[in-house]
């Protein structure tokens, strides 16, 4: 068999190489930019605000009554689906009231566009290229079956025909507590294939009220590529021309409040562009989180295609979030709850509190019992610490002698004092260790009480009806006897006062600082903490009061065991002349 000439082989190789160069060049210089341009056009089309002109804010009930709707009825929420745009824009959380009074009404989560604090979800398609086919938008009125109601066991299917060969169907079902599953189906009876890009957005009109606590995040939140993305309203408003964009596969994004959240959850396999931005609607500020799929769904002539995603709209209940996370495998869905820097300790504290509460039936009692468990946990370290402080307290007469000996030489006083500690084998820092250990526990409990919905409106006994709110009584109106409501800074209730008293007693058991300025500051600390904790959740104040009480009992016992008995003001009894025991007469 004859071999092909060398020149022919070279020509073939050269032709293949040139073809590859042409194909790559075409992809890089033409197809790629063209695809990117189409994607950007689709992004602009999908992210257009519902209201583009100045529209006066209207009453919520009036807006709802003016549009055709299908009711939503479950044991978790009530509301309706707006057939104009097939928007989820009317939702009440019927198990959660605005305040502790049952007559305050259910919490309203979602409201239609144009209402005060409007907050709604929209899902749809963008044609590729934009405008090539007619697709439903925010004004499209969908058709629902007569008498339809969306319930846990009855999904809702809406339909719309564009009159040009495309039939759209949208099936909405409530698959779990607060989780909506939305399946969009497109049937193409035309003679031409169409390309549709899925998108979804959640928008809030008017800047939401922020609780003002630094301990948890409120704003626009999402998880993309395994990382948490947080965007504050003020930051987005400051740079409206620079929206935050993140490319990811799957993930989720939306808005989070202290107890509630509304999240878009695209298909886990879909590559999407996520956007967080400020929208300047004339006369109103608005914020929007949206996603747009990177790849279009192609619907061939005579074929049907579908796309399914989810929406979470409801309460951030720990068990509910964990159950959804386990069932659907949404990426780090549990990060919707802000557990904070000490998340392992915070989660442990929450589950421990919930476990004990399920046994005793009251979160307040659970806090008291968990405090005992915490004290038992640090018992060995605390015992050593209190023993060391007892020795330091017993050394007070000798320390006073040193101060009298060197009244004008602070350096010498410190040197002699340290020599005394060394001689008597006393560690002046021993008292700090139990406090350092309990600081993460304290902040974790603070976060649990302040952040988790489980403790919202959780009662204790007496006048405490909400452990997550401050003590409602005040010293400055004689605990309600005077008909005057003090300023928030003067709301010093019974529990903050008890906390201040127990803190003062505990500090009397500790050695006073050598520096008189420090000693004076320590004396005023219980007063400062009483005013500061007056505005804290009363559940945390109860914890601190009870913890102080247990510490006083433990420390008093250890000091007595080491022969150091104190009076009410922290003075050593056997050092006070009139308290000394008189010798028996002979």
NUVEXTOR-549866 format. One line per field, with one value per residue (C-alpha): z, x, y; residue in three letters. Coordinates in pm, 1 decimal, always signed. Each point is the difference from the previous one (the first is absolute). Layout:
N
w <- (Z; ...);
u <- (X; ...);
v <- (Y; ...);
selo <- (ALA; ...);
***
This chain:
586
w <- (+0.0; -99.1; +278.4; -49.1; -101.3; +287.1; -148.2; +9.3; +367.2; +88.2; -181.0; +196.8; +334.2; -101.4; -99.8; +333.0; +198.1; -199.9; +47.8; +374.7; +7.0; -195.7; +226.8; +320.4; -138.1; -97.8; +346.6; +176.5; -213.2; -114.8; +158.4; +353.8; -1.6; -177.7; +264.0; +274.4; -158.1; -15.2; +361.7; +105.4; -194.8; +169.7; +335.5; -62.3; -116.4; +303.7; +254.0; -108.3; +300.7; -1.3; +48.4; -236.3; +47.0; +311.3; +150.8; +322.0; +289.0; +32.1; +276.9; +17.1; +24.0; -293.9; -221.6; +90.6; -67.6; -340.7; -144.5; -76.6; +253.3; +120.8; +375.2; +198.7; +305.1; +226.3; +374.3; -32.3; -211.6; -189.9; -297.4; -376.1; -335.5; -224.6; -343.9; -150.7; -45.2; +201.2; +286.8; +357.0; +167.3; +277.5; +295.5; +370.9; +256.8; +200.8; +283.6; +85.5; +130.0; -33.8; +375.0; +305.9; +0.8; -198.3; -120.7; -175.4; -314.3; -210.1; -134.6; -363.6; -201.2; -364.7; -151.4; -363.5; -197.2; +73.8; +357.8; +299.7; +53.1; -311.0; -6.7; -269.8; -210.1; -377.6; -221.1; -377.2; -325.0; -218.5; -374.0; -168.2; -185.6; +198.5; -176.1; -242.2; +144.3; +226.1; +358.6; +313.3; +211.1; +319.5; -160.0; -161.7; +145.9; +44.3; +4.8; +304.1; +32.5; +134.6; +378.9; +28.4; +338.1; +66.4; +300.8; +130.0; -186.3; -302.2; -239.3; -218.7; -378.3; -189.4; -380.4; -266.0; -381.0; -193.0; -308.7; -215.9; +67.6; +358.3; +290.1; +350.8; +311.4; +353.4; +280.5; +352.2; +293.8; +368.1; +49.6; +356.7; +267.0; -169.0; -313.4; -338.2; -294.9; -336.6; -322.5; -322.5; -317.3; -358.2; -295.2; -348.9; -276.8; -239.6; -286.0; +154.7; +298.5; +281.4; +263.3; +348.7; +296.4; +349.2; +250.1; +336.6; +222.3; +342.7; +51.1; +301.1; -40.3; +275.5; +217.5; +260.6; +366.6; +155.5; +363.0; +65.7; +174.3; -100.4; +105.3; -311.5; -370.1; -175.6; -370.3; -326.8; +45.7; -209.5; -31.3; -321.3; -75.0; +364.0; +135.0; +187.0; -167.7; +213.3; -138.7; +215.2; -126.0; +66.1; -197.2; -305.9; +11.2; +21.7; -332.2; -208.4; -321.4; +131.7; +80.4; +160.4; -248.9; +76.5; -242.5; +150.8; -54.1; +209.6; +336.6; +127.0; +66.5; +131.5; +309.6; +365.3; +301.5; +366.3; -2.8; -360.6; -344.4; -369.3; -216.1; -368.2; -53.4; -363.3; -133.6; +169.8; -334.8; -168.9; -61.3; +93.2; +39.6; +337.9; +47.3; +308.3; -73.2; +92.4; -231.9; -11.6; -77.9; -26.0; +338.9; +171.3; +81.0; -81.7; +34.1; -216.0; +8.2; -320.2; -196.9; -374.9; -143.0; -223.8; -238.4; -188.0; -12.8; -361.1; -83.9; -337.6; -225.3; +135.9; +321.2; +367.5; +240.3; +368.4; +276.3; +376.2; +284.7; +356.5; +217.9; +377.2; +154.6; +370.4; +345.9; +76.1; +227.7; +68.1; -40.0; -320.5; -156.2; +94.5; -136.2; -336.4; -11.9; +57.9; -240.1; -297.9; +52.1; -61.2; +41.8; +365.0; +44.7; +378.0; -40.2; -42.3; +381.8; +120.0; +266.4; +25.1; +67.8; +278.5; -214.0; +148.0; +353.5; -104.5; -167.9; +297.8; +235.7; -210.8; -25.8; +371.4; +88.6; -234.9; +141.3; +360.2; -94.3; -155.8; +336.8; +236.9; -236.7; +50.1; -157.3; +313.0; +220.8; -271.1; +21.9; +378.1; -34.2; -284.9; +212.6; +268.4; -264.4; -114.1; +362.3; +39.1; -318.1; +135.6; +362.0; +36.5; -152.0; +197.8; +325.0; -52.1; -99.9; +303.8; +228.8; -140.1; +41.7; +356.6; +74.9; -165.1; +211.3; +314.0; -100.7; +6.0; +338.5; -125.8; -325.4; +198.3; +198.2; -322.7; -119.0; +331.5; -12.1; -354.1; -34.1; -281.0; -193.5; -212.6; -171.3; +333.9; +116.0; -311.7; +44.4; +367.1; -77.2; -268.9; +241.5; +253.9; -258.8; -91.1; +362.8; +82.7; -333.0; -115.4; -367.4; -41.5; -345.5; +120.6; +33.8; -371.2; -132.5; +85.9; -147.9; -321.4; -37.6; +49.2; -241.6; -316.5; +182.3; +99.4; -352.4; -146.9; +235.5; -83.1; -369.7; +55.4; +203.5; -233.6; -337.8; +4.8; -61.4; +257.0; +286.3; -153.1; +227.4; +222.3; +348.2; +344.2; +313.4; +150.1; -213.2; -249.7; -312.0; -251.2; +87.2; -318.7; +101.8; +282.1; +345.7; -48.7; +354.3; +114.4; +327.9; -122.7; -4.9; +314.5; -209.8; -147.3; +301.9; -163.8; -333.5; -197.8; -256.8; +49.5; -279.2; -123.1; +181.5; +328.2; -39.0; +292.8; +92.9; +287.8; -163.3; -97.4; +360.3; +133.4; -240.8; +123.2; +364.9; -57.1; -201.1; +281.9; +257.9; -217.8; -49.7; +375.9; +24.9; -238.0; +101.5; -67.2; -260.2; +144.6; -217.3; +161.7; -342.3; -107.2; +334.1; -54.3; -349.6; +137.2; +259.0; -271.9; -234.9; +148.7; -51.6; -359.2; -80.8; +157.6; -238.4; -296.3; +50.6; +53.5; -378.9; -51.0; -45.1; +345.8; -62.5; -5.6; +314.8; +177.2; -103.3; +128.4; +328.5; +66.8; -102.5; +241.2; +279.5; -53.1; -12.0; +327.8; +170.9; -134.5; +73.9; +352.1; +80.2; -126.3; +186.1; +322.2; -58.8; -18.4; +316.0; -167.1; +114.7; -128.0; +108.0; -239.9; -122.5; -84.4; +308.8; +173.2; +321.7; +216.3; -107.1; +136.0; +372.1; +112.3; -183.2; +153.3; +245.4; +354.2; +186.8; +272.8; +347.3; +236.8);
u <- (+0.0; +135.2; +62.8; -144.6; +252.7; +155.4; -126.9; -363.2; +33.9; +133.0; -292.8; -250.2; +161.6; +16.2; -368.0; -102.2; +205.7; -140.8; -353.0; +52.5; +140.6; -299.5; -246.5; +169.6; +29.1; -365.0; -96.8; +222.6; -63.6; -356.7; -202.2; +122.7; -65.7; -330.9; -108.0; +116.6; -193.2; -314.9; +53.1; +40.0; -312.0; -190.4; +135.3; -123.1; -336.6; -41.0; +107.3; -224.2; -197.0; -371.4; -68.7; +194.3; -195.3; -90.3; -306.5; -162.5; +13.9; -338.1; -176.5; +94.4; -357.9; -107.4; +277.1; -85.5; -369.6; +77.6; +174.1; -124.0; +134.1; +8.4; -8.5; +274.6; -117.1; +226.5; +49.3; +318.4; -112.1; -282.9; -2.0; -35.9; +174.7; -36.3; -113.1; +141.7; +359.2; -58.2; +173.5; +26.4; -79.4; -251.1; +108.5; -85.4; +178.0; -306.4; +184.9; +201.2; -153.9; +145.8; +55.2; -66.6; -370.8; -211.3; -217.2; +294.3; -62.9; +215.2; +337.8; -22.1; +297.1; -82.3; -196.2; -74.1; +202.9; -113.9; -106.9; +190.2; +307.2; -83.2; +172.8; -67.4; +138.8; -17.7; +120.0; -1.0; +195.1; +195.1; -0.1; +337.4; +62.6; -218.4; -325.9; +24.8; -317.2; -274.4; +45.0; -206.6; +103.0; -108.3; -325.6; -101.3; -325.3; +14.7; -299.5; -80.2; -256.5; -336.1; -11.0; +368.9; +172.2; +367.4; +33.0; +253.1; -162.8; -135.7; +253.8; -106.5; +50.7; -17.8; -3.7; +61.4; +24.4; +198.1; -219.1; +303.3; +53.8; +132.8; -209.5; +130.9; -103.2; +115.4; -59.9; +49.2; +4.6; +82.4; +242.4; +112.4; -62.3; +59.7; +151.9; -168.3; +94.9; -66.2; +9.5; -25.6; -89.4; +5.3; -161.1; +101.9; -255.0; +166.3; +227.6; +308.7; +212.8; +10.4; +262.4; -111.7; +217.8; -148.9; +21.8; -147.4; +10.1; -110.6; -44.0; -61.0; -126.0; +91.4; +304.5; -85.8; +25.6; +315.3; -25.4; +335.5; +168.0; +356.2; -37.9; -180.9; -16.9; -303.1; +14.5; +57.6; +152.7; +104.7; +229.0; +198.9; +283.4; +6.7; +43.4; -238.1; -74.7; -142.6; -102.3; -125.7; -270.8; +207.2; +297.7; -212.0; -176.9; +334.2; +115.9; -316.3; +201.4; +206.0; -227.2; +159.7; +15.7; +108.9; +12.4; -76.0; -151.5; -312.9; +12.4; -270.0; -57.2; -251.8; -87.0; +40.3; -150.5; +41.0; -256.8; -127.7; +150.9; -92.9; +247.2; +25.2; +141.9; +91.2; +46.1; +305.9; +158.0; -67.3; +280.2; -138.1; +99.3; -115.5; -52.9; -54.0; -87.0; -167.3; -286.1; -88.3; -370.7; -116.8; -125.7; +111.2; +309.8; -3.3; +235.6; +7.9; +165.2; -30.5; +157.2; +16.9; +100.0; +308.3; -140.6; -325.8; -259.0; -64.7; -358.4; -8.9; -311.2; -258.7; +198.6; -47.6; +269.9; -10.7; +198.7; -45.2; +121.7; -104.1; -90.4; +35.4; -231.5; -60.0; +142.1; +360.4; -86.7; +312.1; -166.0; -175.9; +319.2; +192.2; -276.2; -6.3; +379.9; +9.2; -285.3; +101.7; +372.9; -5.5; +353.4; +63.3; -364.0; +46.0; +207.3; -329.2; +6.8; +284.8; +172.1; +294.4; +370.8; -52.3; -237.7; +95.5; -58.4; -311.6; -157.0; +86.3; -155.0; -316.8; -46.1; +70.3; -254.5; -258.0; +61.6; -45.4; -300.7; -170.1; +38.1; -100.8; -235.1; +140.5; +300.3; +55.3; +36.2; +218.7; +232.7; +29.8; +79.1; +247.1; +174.8; +49.8; +146.3; +239.4; +107.4; +63.2; +206.0; +236.5; -24.7; +358.6; +154.7; -231.3; +88.4; +371.3; -71.0; -216.5; +254.4; +269.4; -224.0; -72.5; +371.1; +31.5; -286.3; +173.4; +314.4; -181.8; +144.7; +354.5; -73.2; -131.9; +324.1; +200.4; -206.6; +54.9; +371.8; +43.2; -278.9; +168.7; +169.5; -249.3; +276.5; +133.5; -350.5; -50.9; +338.6; -62.8; -351.8; +126.3; +266.0; -274.8; -202.4; +308.0; +83.6; -353.7; -37.6; -297.9; -87.8; -164.4; -131.3; -173.7; -332.4; -4.3; +3.5; -360.1; -118.7; +198.3; -146.1; -353.8; +25.5; -58.8; -284.7; -152.6; +12.6; -129.4; -297.5; -52.5; -11.4; -236.2; -244.8; +15.1; +6.3; -190.0; -373.9; -47.9; +55.9; -208.9; -301.8; +113.2; -145.4; +152.9; -204.2; -163.5; +34.8; +245.4; -196.4; +287.7; +350.2; +137.6; -116.8; +123.6; -158.9; -316.9; +6.5; +192.5; +131.0; -69.1; -378.0; +4.9; -60.3; -324.2; -149.0; +62.0; -187.5; +306.6; +202.4; +371.5; +249.2; +159.6; +325.6; -193.9; -177.6; +184.7; -225.1; -4.2; +231.5; +270.4; -9.2; +39.6; +288.3; +168.4; -38.4; +143.0; +286.2; +75.5; +2.9; +224.5; +247.3; +17.1; +137.2; +286.5; +321.5; -13.9; +248.0; +307.5; -54.3; -266.4; -124.3; -53.8; -163.7; -241.3; -83.3; -66.6; -234.8; -206.4; -7.0; -316.9; -185.2; +120.8; -88.3; -344.5; -80.1; +160.9; -181.9; -329.2; -38.8; +123.6; -230.1; -124.2; +88.5; +366.6; -41.2; -158.7; +297.4; +250.3; -188.2; -24.3; +364.2; +111.8; -206.2; +155.7; +347.4; -61.5; -112.9; +297.2; +254.6; -134.4; +24.6; +357.9; +108.6; -155.0; +175.3; +331.5; -76.7; -95.6; -346.3; -138.9; -266.7; -259.0; +243.6; +276.3; +211.8; +174.4; -189.4; +297.4; +176.4; -271.8; +50.5; -362.7; -52.7; +299.7; -85.2; +89.7; +222.2; -169.9; +49.7; +218.5);
v <- (+0.0; +338.6; +250.8; +349.3; +258.1; +195.7; +325.8; -131.7; -101.7; +343.6; +163.3; -210.6; +87.2; +366.7; -1.6; -157.0; +253.7; +292.1; -132.5; -21.6; +353.1; +129.8; -183.3; +120.1; +353.4; +1.1; -125.0; +252.4; +309.9; -53.1; -281.6; +65.7; +376.3; -54.4; -252.7; +233.0; +288.6; -209.2; -101.5; +362.0; +99.2; -278.6; +111.2; +354.6; -129.7; -227.4; +256.6; +285.3; +125.3; -65.2; +369.4; +222.9; +321.2; +192.3; -167.9; +119.6; -244.3; -166.6; -183.4; -368.6; -126.6; +219.2; -137.5; -359.2; +53.9; +154.3; -308.0; -354.4; -249.0; -358.7; -57.4; -172.2; -192.0; -208.1; -37.1; +212.3; +293.9; +161.0; +231.6; -15.7; -35.4; +305.7; -123.6; +321.0; -111.8; -320.3; +176.2; -120.9; +333.1; -59.7; -211.9; +5.6; -219.0; -97.7; -176.8; +312.1; +322.0; +349.9; +23.8; -214.0; +88.7; -251.5; +289.1; +170.6; -205.6; -230.4; +108.8; +114.9; -122.4; +83.7; +289.1; +100.2; +251.0; +354.7; -74.9; +138.6; -218.0; -204.8; -338.8; -259.0; -286.0; -40.7; -288.4; -15.0; -39.7; +240.8; -70.6; -41.5; +218.3; +240.7; +80.9; -292.6; -155.9; +124.0; -121.3; +76.1; +298.5; +175.2; +119.7; -328.0; -132.5; -376.1; -233.8; -213.8; -280.1; +113.8; -10.5; -87.3; +34.6; -72.7; -233.6; -250.4; -288.3; +192.1; +157.2; +289.6; -1.6; +329.0; +25.6; +264.1; -17.5; +260.1; -48.2; -77.8; -369.1; +7.0; -130.3; +68.2; -191.8; +65.7; -250.3; +134.9; -239.1; +36.1; -284.1; +73.1; +262.7; +337.5; -159.8; +51.5; -219.6; +165.1; -203.6; +200.1; -189.0; +131.8; -179.7; +113.7; -57.1; +243.1; -92.8; +161.9; -96.4; +256.6; +69.3; +109.3; +99.0; -59.4; +282.3; +93.2; +304.8; +112.1; +373.2; +224.3; +354.7; +249.1; -59.6; -265.4; +87.0; -144.6; -110.7; +167.6; -290.0; -73.3; -360.1; -124.0; +91.0; +149.5; +76.3; -183.7; -342.5; -296.9; -299.5; -38.0; -243.1; -107.5; +354.2; +227.9; +334.1; +283.6; +338.4; +287.5; +233.2; +311.9; -132.4; -87.2; +336.4; +177.3; -149.0; -59.9; -8.5; -292.4; -295.3; -303.0; -289.3; -354.5; -293.7; -339.3; -340.4; -35.1; +173.8; +236.7; +371.3; +249.0; +204.3; -85.8; +173.4; -79.0; -282.1; -17.2; -57.6; -19.2; -191.8; -95.8; -349.0; -79.8; -350.5; -150.5; -89.0; +334.3; +247.7; +339.4; +363.5; +131.6; +374.4; +215.5; +361.1; +324.6; +102.1; +369.2; -1.6; +364.1; +103.6; -320.6; -197.0; -368.8; -294.1; -310.1; -339.0; -197.2; -280.4; -64.1; -337.2; -2.1; -259.8; +22.6; -275.7; -95.5; -101.0; -170.2; +10.9; -241.9; -50.6; +89.8; +118.7; +84.5; +166.7; -43.7; +217.6; +83.2; +295.6; +9.1; +258.6; -19.9; -49.3; -93.2; -293.4; -205.7; -341.4; +111.7; +135.2; -315.4; -223.9; +182.8; -2.9; -377.1; -82.1; +215.1; +47.9; +375.1; +130.4; +102.3; +89.9; +11.1; +320.1; +184.2; +9.7; +219.6; -214.0; +239.6; -42.1; -253.5; -207.7; -343.6; +131.4; +194.0; -303.2; -219.7; +255.1; +18.0; -376.3; -41.0; +269.2; -151.7; -350.3; +115.5; +214.7; -302.1; -174.4; +282.7; +185.4; +351.4; +171.2; +213.7; -308.2; -152.6; +304.0; -46.4; -371.1; +50.9; +264.3; -265.7; -233.4; +274.7; +55.4; -371.9; +3.8; +266.5; -118.5; -132.5; +313.5; +229.0; -177.9; +63.5; +357.8; +73.2; -165.4; +228.7; +306.6; -107.7; +4.3; +340.0; +131.9; -128.5; +190.0; +333.5; +112.0; -62.5; +179.7; +298.2; +3.9; +15.9; +298.3; +178.0; -74.2; +141.4; +258.2; +196.6; -278.9; -195.4; -196.7; -122.4; -87.1; -216.0; -168.4; -78.5; -119.7; -239.1; -127.6; -62.5; -193.7; -203.3; -72.0; -109.3; -191.4; +205.0; +55.4; +344.8; -99.6; -314.6; +179.6; +86.0; -355.6; -100.4; +331.2; -52.5; -348.8; +125.9; +296.8; -214.0; -178.7; +334.4; +140.7; -325.7; +4.9; +368.2; -87.9; -293.0; +209.6; +298.2; -174.6; -328.9; +7.5; -277.1; +247.5; +279.5; +57.4; -289.1; +71.4; -44.8; +68.8; +307.0; +310.7; -157.0; -95.4; +16.5; -117.8; +157.7; +351.0; +227.5; -12.4; +213.5; +145.3; +307.5; +133.2; +354.0; -41.2; -214.9; -311.8; +127.7; +179.9; +339.0; +42.2; +102.7; -193.3; +76.7; +47.7; -324.3; +82.0; +19.9; -332.2; -158.4; -287.9; -246.0; -252.3; +254.4; +128.0; -354.0; -50.5; +319.9; -104.1; -349.1; +149.6; +245.8; -281.2; -215.2; +285.3; +51.9; -353.4; +77.5; +176.3; +373.9; +134.6; +169.1; +306.8; +225.2; +113.6; -361.9; -73.8; +290.0; -125.0; -347.7; +147.0; +170.7; -300.8; -157.4; +330.1; +34.2; -361.2; +41.6; +287.0; -174.9; -331.0; +179.9; +2.5; -358.3; -302.1; -91.8; -366.2; +100.0; +211.3; -297.3; -212.8; +255.1; +53.2; -371.9; -55.3; +275.1; -155.8; -342.6; +157.7; +185.7; -322.1; -195.9; +272.5; +64.0; -369.7; -25.0; +314.1; -128.2; -332.4; +190.6; +194.4; +326.6; +106.2; +330.6; +241.6; +144.4; +266.2; -245.2; +69.0; -287.2; -54.5; -90.4; +319.9; +229.3; +77.5; -15.8; -329.9; -173.0; -274.0; +94.5; -248.1; -198.2; +150.0; -194.2);
selo <- (UNK; UNK; UNK; UNK; UNK; UNK; UNK; UNK; UNK; UNK; UNK; UNK; UNK; UNK; UNK; UNK; UNK; UNK; UNK; UNK; UNK; UNK; UNK; UNK; UNK; UNK; UNK; UNK; UNK; UNK; UNK; UNK; UNK; UNK; UNK; UNK; UNK; UNK; UNK; UNK; UNK; UNK; UNK; UNK; UNK; UNK; UNK; UNK; UNK; UNK; UNK; UNK; UNK; UNK; UNK; UNK; UNK; UNK; UNK; UNK; UNK; UNK; UNK; UNK; UNK; UNK; UNK; UNK; UNK; UNK; UNK; UNK; UNK; UNK; UNK; UNK; UNK; UNK; UNK; UNK; UNK; UNK; UNK; UNK; UNK; UNK; UNK; UNK; UNK; UNK; UNK; UNK; UNK; UNK; UNK; UNK; UNK; UNK; UNK; UNK; UNK; UNK; UNK; UNK; UNK; UNK; UNK; UNK; UNK; UNK; UNK; UNK; UNK; UNK; UNK; UNK; UNK; UNK; UNK; UNK; UNK; UNK; UNK; UNK; UNK; UNK; UNK; UNK; UNK; UNK; UNK; UNK; UNK; UNK; UNK; UNK; UNK; UNK; UNK; UNK; UNK; UNK; UNK; UNK; UNK; UNK; UNK; UNK; UNK; UNK; UNK; UNK; UNK; UNK; UNK; UNK; UNK; UNK; UNK; UNK; UNK; UNK; UNK; UNK; UNK; UNK; UNK; UNK; UNK; UNK; UNK; UNK; UNK; UNK; UNK; UNK; UNK; UNK; UNK; UNK; UNK; UNK; UNK; UNK; UNK; UNK; UNK; UNK; UNK; UNK; UNK; UNK; UNK; UNK; UNK; UNK; UNK; UNK; UNK; UNK; UNK; UNK; UNK; UNK; UNK; UNK; UNK; UNK; UNK; UNK; UNK; UNK; UNK; UNK; UNK; UNK; UNK; UNK; UNK; UNK; UNK; UNK; UNK; UNK; UNK; UNK; UNK; UNK; UNK; UNK; UNK; UNK; UNK; UNK; UNK; UNK; UNK; UNK; UNK; UNK; UNK; UNK; UNK; UNK; UNK; UNK; UNK; UNK; UNK; UNK; UNK; UNK; UNK; UNK; UNK; UNK; UNK; UNK; UNK; UNK; UNK; UNK; UNK; UNK; UNK; UNK; UNK; UNK; UNK; UNK; UNK; UNK; UNK; UNK; UNK; UNK; UNK; UNK; UNK; UNK; UNK; UNK; UNK; UNK; UNK; UNK; UNK; UNK; UNK; UNK; UNK; UNK; UNK; UNK; UNK; UNK; UNK; UNK; UNK; UNK; UNK; UNK; UNK; UNK; UNK; UNK; UNK; UNK; UNK; UNK; UNK; UNK; UNK; UNK; UNK; UNK; UNK; UNK; UNK; UNK; UNK; UNK; UNK; UNK; UNK; UNK; UNK; UNK; UNK; UNK; UNK; UNK; UNK; UNK; UNK; UNK; UNK; UNK; UNK; UNK; UNK; UNK; UNK; UNK; UNK; UNK; UNK; UNK; UNK; UNK; UNK; UNK; UNK; UNK; UNK; UNK; UNK; UNK; UNK; UNK; UNK; UNK; UNK; UNK; UNK; UNK; UNK; UNK; UNK; UNK; UNK; UNK; UNK; UNK; UNK; UNK; UNK; UNK; UNK; UNK; UNK; UNK; UNK; UNK; UNK; UNK; UNK; UNK; UNK; UNK; UNK; UNK; UNK; UNK; UNK; UNK; UNK; UNK; UNK; UNK; UNK; UNK; UNK; UNK; UNK; UNK; UNK; UNK; UNK; UNK; UNK; UNK; UNK; UNK; UNK; UNK; UNK; UNK; UNK; UNK; UNK; UNK; UNK; UNK; UNK; UNK; UNK; UNK; UNK; UNK; UNK; UNK; UNK; UNK; UNK; UNK; UNK; UNK; UNK; UNK; UNK; UNK; UNK; UNK; UNK; UNK; UNK; UNK; UNK; UNK; UNK; UNK; UNK; UNK; UNK; UNK; UNK; UNK; UNK; UNK; UNK; UNK; UNK; UNK; UNK; UNK; UNK; UNK; UNK; UNK; UNK; UNK; UNK; UNK; UNK; UNK; UNK; UNK; UNK; UNK; UNK; UNK; UNK; UNK; UNK; UNK; UNK; UNK; UNK; UNK; UNK; UNK; UNK; UNK; UNK; UNK; UNK; UNK; UNK; UNK; UNK; UNK; UNK; UNK; UNK; UNK; UNK; UNK; UNK; UNK; UNK; UNK; UNK; UNK; UNK; UNK; UNK; UNK; UNK; UNK; UNK; UNK; UNK; UNK; UNK; UNK; UNK; UNK; UNK; UNK; UNK; UNK; UNK; UNK; UNK; UNK; UNK; UNK; UNK; UNK; UNK; UNK; UNK; UNK; UNK; UNK; UNK; UNK; UNK; UNK; UNK; UNK; UNK; UNK; UNK; UNK; UNK; UNK; UNK; UNK; UNK; UNK; UNK; UNK; UNK; UNK; UNK; UNK; UNK; UNK; UNK; UNK; UNK; UNK; UNK; UNK; UNK; UNK; UNK; UNK; UNK; UNK; UNK; UNK; UNK; UNK);
***
